[in-house]
Amino acid sequence: MEVSRPLDALNKARGKKVIVELKNGKQFTGNLKAFDIHINVVLEEAEEREDGELKRKLGVIFIRGDTIILISPA
């Protein structure tokens, strides 16, 4: 799959493990389940991490797109 638009990159990552970093410095990892045009995302098997260390397991979470600064393959 060719990546020609930002949402193509997210589509390619669907079902895979990603790292999501927020404006407040929090970092979450999990499997990218869904997203929309506002980059609101749903992660499954989500974990909150601090300095790379597991802080807590959260399961399924929804993250508002306007709080996200980075989404990266894990």
N, C-alpha and C positions, 0 to 999 in steps of 0.2 A: 504494500500500500504506500503510495507516494504521499508525502506531507507537503501540501502547498498552502494550507491555511492553518492557523493556530488550533482550530477545533479538530482538524485532521490528526494532529499530534495527540490530542486527548482521546480521540476515537481509537487510535492505535494502542493506547495504554489501557483501554477499557478491559476489565477483568484481570489486569496485572497489578502487581504491587507498586505503589507510588509513595513518594514523600511529598507532603504538603506543608509549606511553611507560611505562617500567618504574619500579618503586620505587627502583632504584639510579641513576636519572637517564638511563639509556640510552634511545635513541629509534630506532625502526625504522620504515621505510616499506615497503610492499609491497601486493600484491593479496591481499585476504582470501579464502582458498580454503575454509577450514572452521573451525568452532568447536563447542564443546559446552556443556552447562549449567554447567560450571565456568569458562567463558570461556577455556579453553585454546584457542589459535588457531594456525592454520597460515597462513603468508604465503608467496606465491610471488614471485619476482623481488625478494626482500627485500634491503634495504640498511640498514646501520647508519649513523646520522647523529649528528654531534656539533656543536652550535651551528649547525644547519642545513646543515653541510657534509658531503658524502659521506665516510665513513670507510672502509667496505669493502662490497663486494657479496657477498651470502651465498646467493642462490638460494632454495631452499625451506627454511623454518625453522619449528620448533614452539616456541611460547612458552607457558609455564605460566601459567594464569589468575591464580594467587595472587601473581604478580610484577607484574601489570599495574595501573597506576593510571588509564590513559586510553587510549581508542580513539577516533579522530576521522577523518572523511573528509579525504583529503589535498587 
